Amino acid sequence: MTKVRGLKVLITGGSSGIGKATAQQLAAQGAVVSITGRDKSKLDRVASEINAIPIHLDVTKYNNIAVKVLDAFHSMGGIDVLVNNAGIGSFSKLDEIKVSDFEEVFSTNVYGLTMMTQEVVKFFKTQQFGTIINVGSTASTNGFASGSVYCASKFALRGLSSCWRHELRRDNIRVMLVNPSEVPTAFNNKNRDEREEEPKKLTSKEIAHAIISTIEMDSRGFIPELNVWATNPF
């Protein structure tokens, strides 16, 4: 079993929702945690509250990613785990979709995520170990009405995760995909305020628990994909 205490973990989109809950639980268990976010004031406030290191970063600003990953590496004294949690959504019927919808969502959910991983993997290859957790969605396994853009981005992430697994296993790098079903968070909320929890739907804490459980598995093995469903959301 991999001990959480002392692990150095970088979490994107860590100032709210699943990212925040994961960072909070990891820090409470003795991990060294860096979180990224676009809103600097919110990021600094949350980082202070949960004992994390703030790394101000918008993953769509591709040219900034390398230096920010380096900042995280030096701030923590290394990186053992990357949690790719930052994500956005766009939901339109087929006849309403614009090319700009795909460009906006993919810039975060696919392009920025890939460039972030590319930079972290440089360190993982040098040290010959590391864990990548991609936070996907059950939307990566099944489409739904008005989900064309969002589902396409999560199907893409599922494919990327599969490719990276095959590519990185020889370097002792684990790539795991965690797919939550609906979790009320600030996701896709224009004002970025957290939504209230709903009695029958998952919470960020459950997904954080699932993410940490995959990290804790002994490094000789890994869970390629984990789908997390609410028992009875109806």
Summary of the structure (lengths in Angstrom):
residues: 234
radius of gyration: 16.6
end to end distance: 36.1
largest distance: 50.4
contacts: 783
relative contact order: 0.16
helix: 47%
strand: 15%
